[in-house]
Amino acid sequence: MLVSGGKARGVRREHRTVLVLVPVALAASPLAVRAEADNTLPPVIVTAERIPGPADKAPVSVAVVSQEDIEKKGLFQLNDLVGIVAGMAVPNGYSNMPQTVGLRGVGVSQPAMAQAVGIYVDDVPLLRGYATALWDLPDVVRYEVLRGPQGTLYGQNATAGAVKIVSADPDQITGSWVSAGLGNLGQREARGLFAGQLSPDLSASLAVSRRANDGFGYNATRHEDINKLDATQFRAKVKVRAGSSAHITFAVDGLLDRSDTNTTNYPLNHENAAPRVSYNASDAGAFKRKAGGASATAEWDVGAGMKLRSITAYRGYTDDPTVADWSGLEVERYEISQQVRQRTFSQELQMVWRGTDLDLVAGAMLLRDRFDFNRYVTAFPLAAPAPGYTQALTHQETRDLGLYAQGHLRLTDRLSATLGLRGYNTRQDAANAFWRTNAQFVPTQQVYDAPQLHTSEHGLLPRVGVDFNASPTTFLYASVARGEKFAGFNRAAESLISAGVAARPEKVTTYETGVKLRTAPERLTVNAAAFYNDYKDYLASLSGTTVNGVLVTDTVFLNAASARTYGVDLEAEKGLTADVSITSAVEWLRANFRSFLNPSGAAAGDFTGHTLPYAPRWSVALGLKGRRSMAGGLVTADAWLQYIDQQFIDAANTAALRAPRQTYLNFALTYAPDGSRWQASLRVRNATDRAYALARSRIPALGIDAAYYNAPRTVMANLRYDL
């Protein structure tokens, strides 16, 4: 449903629009400078196969979002990549919401469970879907989005692919800078990057970011702005060299997020319903997140083409509190208050060997994850005389061990083969409990207690592929890969039976073939891939199903279906003139259930043939960018269009819940005076101010019909100074 950007009748809201100035241009690499002089597109180096190499020779579908695009386009959270990276879905649009990421119609599931798209920061895995979205740090040099199963090199829970957030080491940063900006809706930001060589063998860097706004929504009952962003981040790195063959990089990062949770409670069933307007009378929306981690990455060049690497990391987050109202109505219908805590230790040991005819990566990975979840719920059914109060507790300890190896063997000067295999063993020990409470959330009746739950899974994840250099400008590849996603026990289960269900891993086998073109005189790059996903043991939340012969009325997370997805990805860039180029990223996708568990047997419960959730048939990004010397400086301009086709958000393909087609038009302009340390930028997102009701929630028994909306038009101007 497309609705206008207007406000409800009688609602007054001040819109502050301030045009400011920004930074963006970072020091160009020598390769990029040479490419510009030769009138070619600069090469792109990625680490998709855990070995640095050119993207146009990597036998995998990988989308790369550069540092220049991150800064100019304001791509500071995972959802910002939707419509930029072909085939990527992130249903929750705000960074403090639990995030799920899907690729090619695979992967969108419950955020608190293991995810099908692995997210990595400098090769450190981020587990589950909390505290993964916001990476607004100026030392991020690129995003790499790998499509298709990446289990061999990146582990279980990379069934649909992986997103790599890559930051610069201190000795890769050529200068320091600070920036500040203002925008409409009370937007303000301050960012800085500081780096230096402290001694011949010691370098350090510090990246900081502060971002806030006055809110994208309005509460017409409390007369206050809501849906506010308030986040502060930092990352510090120290790199120590031990001679010419070894170094170790220490990193620590942190996030303090005091945004509010008024993101999904914009009612559609209110008489004065309007985009981004809520009527909740209570002060629901409190939120505080503390997140961060530390890592040590050691590398040793032992000679003869061999390198050893150790990556040790500890990460965690605490959400306390998270208070959210779902109805957005004056009379409370459903409110949650929860605390979430996660602590994760990871250790990876890796060997990389580059030989004349063989490149080999092998290693071992250990993950230990502790997850604690405490949720209080107030529910007021329309037919009930009084609200009900409950408390759900979940504790999970998960250990995952993986051993892997992948080799790229050159059979001839032009033909190569890839063989990879990962063996894994995952164990989860868990406890679930559920109480009924009074209004002060003091337990009054224990529904069940399941203190000792245990499950384990093991398996092999293979990858087989061939690639062929058809010419110096044309690269062809084909592959078959297997991915699995660990399921484990339900979270916040409401009955003893559902609490004790441990689902099997979700499995995907992907068949892919692709072509990559790169022609220098025409300044043209094309990356295209066709894929087919065979999807088994699809995980879904079902109610009214039978477990071990017993009817379960509450929701159970279990293996419910088999499915297939297939389609084509296409990404291209063409230099039109020496100063102007056009870009495109397109995916055509079909995704359907081949079978689906139907507990009731009724025709209405038969989802076979339905479209998978969050699998739009088309996603398109078109861009135009140019640069020109004028007015005593360098001007760069970008315009890009994002189109996301309509999509269902549930397996039942409920028409009323279908997300509408979305179209966004965006602009960015940067001016850097010659010989000056200053740069000024202007960025406009959603320039036509479209408002779309997304992620709709309908619970008739509670009188809930609400949605979250995309961000309105935002204008941000920024000024940067190079120190």
N, C-alpha and C positions, 0 to 999 in steps of 0.2 A: 504494500500500500504506500503510495506516494502522497504525502500531504505537504502543505505549504509550510513555510518557515514562520508563520504568524504566531501570535500568542493568544491565550484564552481571553474571552471578553472580560474586561474589568481588571485584567492583570497588567500592572505597570512594571517595567524592568528597564533599568538604565543600561545601554550598550556603550561601552567605552571603546573607541577605536583610536589607537595611537600608532602612527607610522614612525618606525625607527630605522635601525641600521644593523647590518650583520656581517659575519665573517664567513668564509667558507674556504677559499682557495688554500689548499695545503701545498706544501712544496712538491713540485712535480718530480717524479722519478726520472733518471737519465733515459730509460727506455721510452717513457711517455714523451719526453722532450724530443728525442730522436724521431719518434713516430710522427709527432706534429710537424717536424721539419720535413719529413719525407711524405707528408700528406697521406699518412696511413693511420689506422686506428691503433692505439697502444695495446700491447699484449697484456693479457690478464693471467696472473699466476695464482694458482689455487693449491690447497693441500687436501683435496677431496680424497685422495688415496693415501693419505698420511705421508706422502712424499711431495715436496713442492714441484710443480710442473705447470706448463701452459694449459689453460682451460680448454683450448681447442684441440688438445691431444689427450684429454682425459676420457676414457671409455665409459662414461657415466653422464647422465643428464644432470647438469649442475648450473644453477642460476647464480650469478655473482652481482651483488649490489655494492658498488664502490664507495669509498669514503666520500668522494665528491658528491655522489647522489645522496648519501645519508645526510650530509650537512645541508646541501641545497634544498632538498625536498623535505627535510625535517622528519626523517624516518627513525624515530626514537623508541618505538616499541614494536613487538611482533605484528600486531594488527596492522601497522602502517605498511607492511609488505604485501598485504592482500590487494590484488589488483595491480601490483607492481611485478610480483613473481607469478608467472603463469601456473595455475593449478593449486595455489596455496589458499587454505581456508583457516581463519581464526575467528570462531563465532563470537567470542566475547571481545568487545571493542575497547575496553578501558583496562589499563595496566594493573589496577588493584583487584580486578576480577580474576577468578581462577581461569587459566588459559588452557585451551586444547587446540592443537594444530593438526590440520589435515593436509595431505598432498594427494592429488589425483583421485579424490573421493575416498581415500583410506585414512583412518586415524582419529577422527573426532570421537571422543569417548568421555568418560567421567574424568574431570581434572585431578581428583584426588588419587586416582589409580595410575598404574604405569601407563606411559604414553607411547603411541605408535610412531611418533616423530621425535627422534632424539634431539635434544637441544644441548649444545656444548659451548662453553666459553673457554677459549684457548685449550681445547681438548679435555676440559673438565666437564663431566656430565651433570646436567641439572635434571633431577628426577621429579616426577609428578607434574602437576600443572600450576603450582603456586610459586610466586616470586620468580617467575621466568620471563615476564613480559617486557619490563622496562630496562633498557640498556642505553640510556641517554648519557654516554660518556664520550668525550671528544678524542679519546685514544683508539676508538674502534675504527679499524681500517677497512673492514668489509664484512658483509654477510655472504656465506656460501650456503645455498639451499640445494641439497642433494636429493633428487627424487628417486623413488624406488627403494626396495630393501637395502639397508646398509649394515646388516647384522654381522657380516664377516669382520669388518674393520671397526665398527662402532658399537657392536654388542647387541644383545637382546634389547627389545623395545626401540628398535629403529626399523620397524616393519614397513612404514610408509616412506621413510627417508630420514634426513637429519638436517638441522639448521645449525651452522657453525658461526659463532660470533668471534671474530678474530681481532685482537687488539695488538698494538705495536709494542715491541720491546723498547726500553729506554734508548738504546743505541741506534734505533731506527728512526727516532724522532729528530727532525732537523732544527726545530725552533720552538719557542714558547709563545703563548698568546693568551689573551683574555677577551671575553666578549660579554655584552649585556644587551638585552632586548626587551621591548614592550609590544603589546598588541591589544586587539579588542578583547572584550570579555575579561578584562583585568589580567591578561596574560603578562607574565614577566619571567625572565630567565637570566641566569648568569652562569657562565661556563669558563673553564680555563684548563690549559694544558701546559705543564711545566716539566722541562727535561734538561738534563745536563750531565756532563762527564765529570765525575767527582775525582777520578784518578784514571791513569791509563787502563786499569782493569776493573773499574767500578763506575757504573752509570745508574741513574735513577730518574723516575718520572712520577708525576702526580696529575691525575685527571679528576676534575671536580665538575659537578653540575647541580644547579638549583633551578627547579621549574615549578611554576604555580599558576593558577588562574582563579577567578572569582566564581567559576561555575558555569557549566553549559546548560543547566536546567534551572527551574524556578518552582518553589513551593508556594502555591497560591493561598494556602491556609495559614502557614506560618510567616508568609511574606519575607522569604529569604532565598538567596541564590543557593543552589545545590549542584551536585555532580561536580565537585571541585577537585582539582589536582594540586597536590602539595607534596613534592618529592625532592629529596636531597640525596646525591650519590657521590661516591669517590672511588678511585682505584689508585693505589700506589704500587710501583714496581721498582725492584732493585736487581740489576744484573751484574754478576760477578764472574770475571773470566779467570780461569786457572790455566795460564799459558795460552797457546794458540789452538789447542785441541779440545778444550773443555770449558763449559760455563754452566752456571746455575742462575735461574731467574726466580726471584721470590715475588709474589703478588698478594695483595690483600685488598678487598673491596667491601663496601658497605652501602646500605640503602636504609633510609628512614622515610617512610611513606605515611603521611597523615591525610591522605585524600579521604573523601567520604564515599559511602557505598550506595548513594542514590543514583543508580545506573539503570536498573531494570524496572523501577516502580513508577512508570508513567502510564496511568490507567487509560484504557481505550473505552471503558464502560462508564465513564463519568459524563454527566450532562454537559460539562464544559471541557471535555477532552480536547487537548491541543498538544502539539509536539513539545516534548521536553518540559511538560508541566505536571507536577504532582500535587496531591492534596492531603498528604499524610499529616495527621495532627500531632503525632508523637515525634520525638527527637530521634527517630531511627536513622542510622547512617554513620554511626561512629566507627572509626577504623584507625588502626595503627599497626604498621608492619615494620619490623626490624629484620633485615636480611643481609647476608654477606658471606664471605669465605676467605680462605687463605690457601695458597698453593705454592709448591716448589717444583720447578721443572729443571732437571739436570740433563745435559747432553754431553756426550763424550765421543769424539771422533777417534776411533781406535786404529784407523788406517785401513788400507786395502779396500776402500769403498764402504766400510762398515761404520755405523754410528749406533750408540746405545743411548736410550732415553728413559728417564724415570719421571713420572708425573704423580705427585702426592698432593692430595687436596682434602680439605675439610670445609663443608658448606652447611649453612642452616638458615632457617627463618622462623620467626614467630609472628603470628597474626593474633593480636590480643589487645582490644577486642575487634570482632567483626560483627556489627549489628546491622541488619538489613530488613526492610519492610518490602513485601512483594506486591501488595495490592495498590499502593499509592492513593488509597481512599481515606476519607476523614475517619471512618471507623476501621480500626485495625482488623485485618482478616488473617494474616499470616506473617509472623516475624521470627527471624532467627537471631540468635546471639551465640557466637562460637569462638573458640580458641583453637588454633592450629599451630603445631610445632613440629619441625622436621630437622634432623641432624644427619648428615651423610659424610661418610669417609670413603675415599676412593684412592686406589693405588694401581698404577699401570706401569709395567715394565715392557719396554719395546726395543726391538732390534731392527735396524734398517740396513740393508745391504744392496748396493748398486754395482752390478757387474757389467761385463761387456754385453752379455745376452740375457741377463736376468736381473730384475729388480724384485727384492723380497722384503716384506714387512711381516714380522712375527712378534707375538707378545702374550702377556697375561694381564688380566684385569680383575681386580677385586673391588666390589662395592658392598658397603654396609650402610643400611638406611634405617633410621628409627623415625616413626611417624606417630604422632599423638593428636587425637581429634576429640573435641568436647563440644557438643552442640545442644543448646536449649532452644525449644520451639514453642511458640504460642500460636495455636490454631483455633479459629472461631468459625466452625461450619455454620452455614445459614440456618440449618434445621436444628441446631443445638441450642439449648437454653443458656449455656455458658461456655467459655473457651476451655480448651484442653492444654495442659502444659506437660512437656516431656523433656527428658534428657537422654542423649545418646553418647556413648563413649566408645572410642576405637583406639586400640594400640596395635601397631604392626612393626615388627622387626624383620627386615628382608636382607638376605645375603645372596649376592650373585657373583659367581666365579666363572670367568671365561678364558679359554686358551684359543689363540687364533694364528693363522698364517695366510698370507696372500702373495702370490708371485705373478709377475708380468714377464712372460718369456717371449723373447724375440725369435720367432721361427725363421724368418727371412729378413731382408732389409726392409720389407714393407708390411709383413704379416706378423702379428703377435697374438698371444693367448694369455688369458687371465684365469688363474685357478685359486680359489680361496675356500677356507673352511674355518668355522668357529664351533667349538664345543662349549656348552654352557651347563651350569647346574645352579638352580635358584631355589632357595628355601625361604619360607615365610612362617614366622611364629606370631600369632595374633591373639587378641582378646577383644571381645565385644560385650557390651552391656547396655540395657535400656531400662529407664525408669519413667513412671508417671510422677509428677511433682505438683506442688502448689504454686500459687502465683509468684512466690518468692524463689521458686526453683529449688525448694527443699524436697528431696525425694520422699514420696509417700507410699509408693508401691513399686516393687521391682518386677518388671515383666519377665526378664531373663538375665542370666549371667553366664557367659561362655568364656572362661578365663584361659583355657588351654586349647588353642587351635593351631594345627600344624599342616603344612602342605609343602610339596617340593616338586619341581619339574626339571627335566634335562632334555637336551636335544642337540642336533647338529644343524648349522646354518651354512649351506654351501653357496658358492658363486662361481659360475663358469662363463667365460666370454672370449670373443675374438675381436680383433680390430685390424684395420687395413688402411694404410696410407695410399689411397688411390692415386694421389698426386701431391705435390708440395702444398697445395691449397685445400685438399679434400681428404677428410678423415671419416672412415666408416667403422661402426662397431655394432655388435649384437651380444646380448647377455641373457642369462637365466639366473635368478637369485631368489633365495628363500629368506623370509623374515618371520619372527615370532615375537609376540608381545605377552609378557607374563600377566596373569589376571589376579590370582590370589583371592583373599576373602573380601566380602562386602564391607563397606564402611557405613556406619550409622544405621545398621540393620535394626528393624523394629520387632523381629521375632527370632526365636532360637533357631528355627530351621534356616531362615535366610542368613543369619549370622554365621552358620556353619558351612555354607556353600562356598567351595573353592573352585572357581571356574578354571577350565583348561586354557592354555595359551591360545591366543588368536594367531592364525597363520595366513601368510600371503606368499604366493609364488608369482614372480613377475617375469614376464618375457618382454624384452625391449630391444629395439633396433634404432640406430640413430645415425645422423650425418652431421658433420661440422665443416663449414666452409669458411675460408679466410683468404680474401683476395686483396692484395696491397694496392694495386693501381685504382681499383674501384672503391677502396675503403669500405669493404663489405664483409660482415661476419654473419653467419647463419648457423644456428644450432637447432636441429629438429630431431624429435624422437617420437616413435610410435610404441605404445605399450599395451600390455594385457595383464591384468591382475586377477589371479585365481584366489579368492578370498574365502577361507574356511574358519569355522568356529567363531564367527562374528560375535562380539560381545555386546549385549544390550541389557537394559534395565526393563524387566517385565514384572507385572503384578497379576495376580489371579492365576498363577501357574502351579503346577504340581511338582513337588520335590520328594523323591522317595515315597511316592504314593500318597502324600499329604498335600492338601490344598494350602497354598501360601497366599494370603491376601495382600501382604505388603510387598514392596519392590525387592526384586532379587536381580543381582548382576550375574548373568550367566551366558553360556554359549548358546546363541539363539538362531543362527542363520548361516547360510553360505551365500556368497555373492560374487559378482564379477564386475570389474571396471576396465574400460579400455578407452583409448583416445590418442590424441596427438598434442605434443608440446612444440611450440615454435617461438624462438627468440632471434631477433635480427637487429642489426644496426647498419645503416648505410650513410656514408658521407656524401652529402649532396654537393657541397662546395668545400673549399678549404676551411670554412668557418662554420658550416652548418651541417648537422647530421640528424637523421630520423631514426627512432628506435621503436621496436614493437615486441610484445610478449603476449602470446595467444595460446590458450588451451581449449580444445574441444574434447568433451568428456561424456561418456555414457557409463552409468553405474546403477546396477539393478540387483535386487535379491533374487537368487535362484531358488531358495527355500527359506522358510521362516517358521519357527516354532509357533504353533497356534494352540494355546492351552484350552480355550473354550470350544474350539472346533467350529465356531460361527464364521460365516462368510466375512463379517466385518473385521475379524481378527486375522484374516489370511493376507499377509503382507508380501507373499510371493509375487515377484514381478515389479514391486514398488521400487522407486528410486531411493538410493541411499541418502541419508541426511547430509546436508552441506556438500552437495556434489552438483554445482551449477554446470549446465551444459556448455556454456561459454564463459570464459574470463579473458578480458582483453585489456592491454595497456598500450597506448600509443603516445610517443613523445617526440618533441622537436626541441633541439638545443643548438645554441649558437654562441659565438664569441666574436667580439670585434673591438679593435682599438678605436676609441673615440673619446672626445671631451677630456683629453689628457690622461687617459687611463684605459684599462681593459674592462669591457662590459660583457658579462655572460648572462644569457637568458635561457630559461627552460619553461616549457609548457607541456603538460602531460594529462592525458585523459584515461580514466579508469572505468571499466565497465564490468559488472558482475551480474550474470544472468540470475533469474529467479531460482530459488532452491527451497526444497523442503527442509524442515528442521526436525522432523520426527520420522520414524520408520513407518508409521501409519499413513504418511503423506497427507496429513490433515490440511485441507485447502485453506482453512482460516489461519493456520499457523505458517503458511508459506512465506518466506522472505521475498520481497519484491525485487525486480531488477533495480540495480543501482548504477548511477552514472555520476562521476565526479570530475570536475575540471579544476586544474591546479596550475599555479604560476610561481616562478622564482626569478629574481633579478639580483645580480651582484655587480658592484662597481668597485674596482681597485685602482686608485690613482697611481700614475707612474711615479716610482721613487718614494712612495709613501708607505708607512707601516699600517695605515688604516684601510679597512674594507667596510663597505656598507652593503647590506642585503635586505631584500623584501621578499616575503614568502606568503602566498595566498593559497589556502587549502579549501576545497569545496566552494569554489568561487561563486557558483550559482545558488548557494545556500539551500541545497536540497535536504529534505528531512525524510528519513525512511524509518518506519516502525519495524524493528528487527528483533530476533530472539523473543518472539511473543510467548507469554505464559498464560494458559487458560486452565483454571481449576474451578469448574462450575460449582462444586459443593462448597467452596469457600468464597464464591463471588469474586474471583480474581480473573481479570482479563487485562493484562498489562504487557508492556514491551520496553525494550531499550532503544534509543535512537542513536544514529550516527552523530558525530560531532558536527555542529553548525559551521558556517563560514568562519574561518579564522584568518586573521591578518597579523603577521608577526614581522617586525622590523628589528634589525640588529646591527650593532656596531662592534667591530673587532679591531684589536690593536696587537700587533706582533711585537713582542718585547725584544 
